[in-house]
Amino acid sequence: MITDKKSDAWISVVDESINADVSRIMNLFIQCSSNFFSAALIDTDRNKFVALFDYRFPYPLSNDDLTEKILQIFEQNKPLLDNHYDSVVLSFCGFNNTLVPDVFFDADRLDEFYYANHQRQSTETTNKLLFDNLRRISARNIYSVPKSLFDFFNSWYSNLSIFHGATPFIEGVLTLHKNTSERTVTVNIQNTYFEMVVNQGGNLLYYNKFNFMSTEDFIYFLVFVYEQLEMNPESQVLNIAGTTEKNSAIIVLTSKYIRNLQFVQRPSFAFYSYGFDEVAAHYHFSLYNQFLCV
């Protein structure tokens, strides 16, 4: 069910089978950025998602304000978000990252790899460099996150696995289209940024993240990639994930430039409680696909 006005959650779904004694056989998936927080519970015995929470913030929050907001969310959703799970998977979303093939990767050179693509900021001394293993393409995803957020989540959860939001998105797209021979284009649209993956079967051809402030910015970056990769907007289907509405200004304008749009479905490797039927299927694609990362 979509939550009522007593909570400031944008989306809240809780299966009736969940009681006050939350089972340890459930795993908790979390995604966090400066302007949203989402979480999902999967019952591993039934391989079924049984709860979903999504909070959207009107503007990007500072690290301190974000921590305070997350604490409020934890308090609102006791005991579902407490520290009693055998596995908690967290993705930091929207933060800068870079991909490096395994053959070139060296864990002692994270700074060198990361700052080859990103300018060093004055706040970098308070950030932490991490990396994920992209198993399907034999590459590493190197990224920077605020150390205060990293420490906060590690102090709250004892069985925590951390990833960048691009990792489950890329792994999910490659898994979905692993038996597809033609080129596939997928975007994951969030409030202030979108990620774009171009793949051919299990081969990743292109990944990037773009920050945008307007619908026109979004179209500019999207069309630019189509042109650079010599993809025909009349024939190349654009698959859409993320939390944009199907009748939003972005989708309406995109349909004028890209002829064929289709919205992704929830991953088929799991089942979903009936309450998820009220949530658009293309929402939370990367959140669900954290299942593939552990």
Secondary structure, 3 states (H helix, E strand, C coil): CCCCCCCCCCEEEECCCCCCCCCCCEEEEEEECCCEEEEEEEECCCCEEEEEEEEECCCCCCHHHHHHHHHHHHHHCCCCCCCCCCCEEEEECCCCEEEEECCCCCHHHHHHHHHCCCCCCHHHHHEEEEEEEECCCCEEEEEEEEHHHHHHHHHHCCCEEEEECHHHHHHHHHHHCCCCCCEEEEEEECCCEEEEEEEECCEEEEEEEEECCCHHHHHHHHHHHHHHCCCCCCCCCEEEEECCCCCCHHHHHHHHHCCCEEECCCCCCCEECHHHHHCCCCCCHHHHHHHHHC
